Amino acid sequence: MKDLRKVLNCIVLLSMLCATSFAQVVAPIPQEVYHDVPFDMRAIELPQFPDYKVSIVDFGAKSGSDFLNTEAINSAIRHVNERGGGVVAIPSGMWITGPIELLSNVCLHTESNAFILFSPDYSLYTRHDDNATTGRKKSQSPIHAYNAENIAITGEGVFDGNGNVWRMVKKDKMTENQWKQRIASGGVVVGDGKIWYPTKELSQRDFRPNMIRLWECKRVLLQGVTFRNSPAWCVHPIHCEELTLHKISVINPWYAQNGDALDIESCDRVLIYGCTIDAGDDAICIKSGKDEPGRRRGWPCRNVVARDNVVYHGHGGFVVGSEMSGGVKNIYIDNCTFIGTDVGIRFKSTRGRGGVVENIYCHRINMFEIANECILFDLYYAIKNADISQAKPVDEGTPEFRNIHISDVYGVGGRRAMFFNGLPEMPIRDITLRNISITDTKSGAVLRQSKNVVMENVSLTPHDGIPITLQNVSNALINGTSISKVGNEIREMK
């Protein structure tokens, strides 16, 4: 009898689900986005929401510059969550608010000309969370979710993190007039007059929040909206599954300290499609924790597809690391353009991180006016004056980068076409570069501490006339020329 009741209950539930109509707030993703992905990855299921909709105005929200809407927005979200799901609409207008918590089965939908500005009142963000990457305390993120499922932020609105009231600014990143204006606005100057902070407290204890923090969430969608002016990193999902970022814009000032756009940390099955990014630090960045805590956690970042994105400015267009201690694998970056970034394709780590980065594919990448390297592998990240010839014992803190493929890349301008800087005890290995053309750089490619490197149809035309320099490289094939070993002596190839 009990089994029969279970069957009948399942039939009733199924019939209810089949009869449910869904709100039309989620745009579909073309299946072509998974075409030619070089590893097995199931299509990501987008969240769906019951056709039930409320406005934040129904819960007391008021547009304008002098009313705090924190309780109204969160009350609307709680109401829709408790009712079983649906849409919370933010209409056209300016809406001042404190932190917003996303709950399961709720879509926060912004209508055209909706501008959501987070309050500069620090006391609203007093809840502190351990940052999974750095281990430091950070204030409550303006937008956050914990263990939520089937959530989304959609529409045409703009979320502004009011980052200028949180961020430090370095003098060397500003013009003289900009620096004078910054000092005249208040705050304090430290570091021999070279660093400005909005308040004395921030100068003594940096507790800036990341703007969007999604912790262990499933089936998440950010679509259409603009996120700008974040206090620190902008979009930071951690341990999330089935995450889709579609046609969003992420905009931070170019001088924004730690103003990363997307930091995808220890997530599984991620799609970044048709997005526009202008970052103050790294743009599309893959992470998985830092040093021993990250290795102990052991959550790799994997199965990520990023296609048809444009990056304006940033420390790196596509970046892996430096916090990659839990491992990174199965990443496909395709048909992207990087303009004016410090580095184009950037892999970075250092001794002590540990972790394995493998099965990375970068295909059809355009780069223009890159400030430094178009392609960079640096295993001495943030290390100055390191002895690059001295090997150390391999242990769990030794990072490893292998099986990385870069193809169909066109670059114009930059300081150096490529720089490979591996560890003597753990060379960068199994790297293929095919159909690469990089012109108008000051110098060519420098390969150090690398193994099993294949360059096929790679054309570099640097100003100094030396396309490729090798040092401590073994088993390389450079445009048809086989090289078994180059030791500590420098070999130039023209």
Residue, then its C-alpha position, 0 to 999 in steps of 0.5 A: m500500500k505504501d508503495l502504491r501511495k508513492v507511485l500515485n504521489c509521483i504521478v501527481l507531482l509529475s502532472m503538476l510539473c508538466a502543467t507548470s508554465f514558466a516565466q519568459v525571462v531566460a533567453p536560450i543558448p544556441q547548441e552550437v556553443y558546444h560544437d567542437v569542444p575538445f572534451d566531453m561536456r554535457a550541455i548545461e541546463l538553464p534555470q527555469f522559473p514558474d510564471y509568477k512575478v512580483s515587483i520590488v515596489d509591491f514590497g515597499a521599494k522606492s526609486g530615488s537617491d535617498f531611500l534604502n531598498t534593502e529590506a524591500i528587495n530581500s522581502a520580495i525574494r523571500h516571498v517568491n522563494e517561499r511560494g515555490g519560485g518565480v520572478v522578482a522584477i526591478p523596474s526602471g529607476m535608481w534603486i539604492t540598496g544594501p546586500i541582496e541575497l539570492l534564494s533558490n528558484v528565484c530570478l531577479h529580473t531587471e527592466s530597461n533603465a533599472f540602476i541598482l546602486f549599492s550603498p556606501d555605508y560600510s555598516l550594512y556589510t558587516r558580516h565577514d566571510d573567509n575568502a576561499t582563495t586568500g583565506r582573508k576576511k572580507s565583508q558581506s558581498p553586495i550580491h550573494a547566494y549560499n547553497a542555492e539552486n535554480i537562480a538567475i539575474t537577468g534583464e537589461g539593468v546595471f548593478d553598481g558596486n560603488g567601488n570607489v568608496w572601498r578601493m585603494v588607488k596607486k599613484d602610479k596608475m593615475t595622472e597628476n590631476q587625477w591623483k590631486q582630485r583623489i586626495a582632495s576627495g578625502g581619505v588617507v595617503v600611505g606608503d610614502g605618499k603613493i597609495w590612497y585609501p578611502t578611509k583610515e580603517l581600510s588602510q589598516r585592514d583591507f576588508r573589501p568584498n567581492m561584488i558577487r559571491l556565489w557559494e556552492c550553488k547549482r544551475v545559475l544564470l547571469q544574463g544580459v545585465t551589467f555589473r560595474n565598479s566592484p569593490a574588489w573582484c566582480v563575479h566570484p562563483i565558488h564550488c558552483e555547478e552548471l553556471t552560465l554567464h551569457k551576454i553580460s557586461v563587466i566593467n571596472p576602472w582600469y586602475a581598480q586594484n584587484g578589480d578582476a572581472l570573472d574569477i571562476e573558482s573550483c566550478d564544474r560545467v561553466l559557460i561564458y558566452g558573448c560577454t563584454i569585459d573591461a577590467g581593472d585586473d584579470a578578465i576571464c580568470i580560472k582559479s581553484g584555491k591557494d596553497e595548502p588550503g586549496r590542495r586540501r579542499g581539492w576542488p578542481c575547476r573544470n569543464v569550462v567553455a568561453r566563446d565569443n567574448v571581448v575583453y577591453h583592458g585588464h591584466g590578462g584576457f584569459v588567465v589561469g592562476s595564480e591560485m590553482s592549487g586544487g587543479v584546473k582541467n578541461i578549459y576551452i577558450d574560443n573566438c575571443t578578442f583581447i584589446g589593450t590587456d597587459v597580457g593576452i593568454r596568461f598562465k601563472s603560478t609559483r612554488g608552494r601552490g601545487g596543483v595540476v593545470e592540464n587539458i587547456y585549449c585556446h583557439r581563434i584568439n585576436m589580440f591588439e595592443i597588448a602591453n606585455e606578452c601575448i602568451l605567457f607562462d610564468l611559474y615565478y609569479a610575484i617573485k622578484n630576483a629569483d634564481i631561475s637555474q636552481a632546482k628544488p625538490v618536487d613535492e606537493g607544493t610544486p605546480e605543474f602545467r601540461n597538455i596545453h594547446i594554443s592555435d589560430v592566434y593573431g596578435v599585433g603589438g606588444r612588448r614580447a610575443m611569448f615568454f615561457n618561464g617554467l621551474p627547473e624541477m618541473p618544466i612546462r611541458d606538452i605545449t603545442l602552438r599552431n597557426i600563430s602570427i604575432t607582429d609588431t612586438k619589441s621582441g619575439a618568444v623566449l622559452r625557458q625551462s620547457k619540455n615537449v614544445v611544438m611550434e607549427n606555422v608560428s610566425l613572429t616578426p619582432h623589432d629586434g629581429i630575433p623571433i625565438t630564444l631558447q634556454n633550458v629547453s628539451n625535445a622541441l619541434i620549432n617550425g619543422t626544426s627538431i631540437s633535442k636539448v638546449g642547456n643553460e646557454i642561450r640559443e637564438m633562432k631566426 
